[in-house]
Amino acid sequence: MTDKDAAEIIRTIRGHKLLEGYRGTPRCDIAALEQLLLRLSGLVEAVPELAELDFNPVMALSDGYTLVDARIRVSSVNSPSGKSAAAPR
């Protein structure tokens, strides 16, 4: 993912206008959200065992963001077929 990709993803969010400030609310730190996407993309590339990432919700703030809840599932990449095998629960 490139910085242009991250910016495009943020711009295509249905509520993007809210991020830019709406009816007197402050503008959110869109650059921080773009950096979050870039860092997550890098993490996924660097750690092949990551099977699932779920951050819900991500609170966009005027200075950064807050991840309220996060769930990360890992799996083994050592299966004979070369496909990731789900980790036991």
Order of alpha helices (4+ residues) and beta strands (2+ residues): alpha-alpha-alpha-beta-beta-beta-beta-beta
